[in-house]
């Protein structure tokens, strides 16, 4: 997938359309955003313990689907005027991402 190096898009800080430089950020895992918090996994395990239901075998079974072959794109757009960074709202699955001029 080829992406242009500069894109003209709306900047919410400048409140107008400006040129943005595209850069690719490294995709991080789900738990790396808040490494000290145990998160929902521990909460769901604990949820059924005191009620006597358990986790309904959720963590004793393998995942239904296999591993995904591609990663979603994680693009950042930096405004050339105010240097405000906008993160991409939805990633697109692609095997290879190339930023071309």
Secondary structure by P-SEA (a helix, b strand, c coil): cccccccccccccccbbbbbbbbbcccccccccccccccaaaaaaacccccccccccccccccccccccccccbbbbbbccccccccccbbbbbccccccc
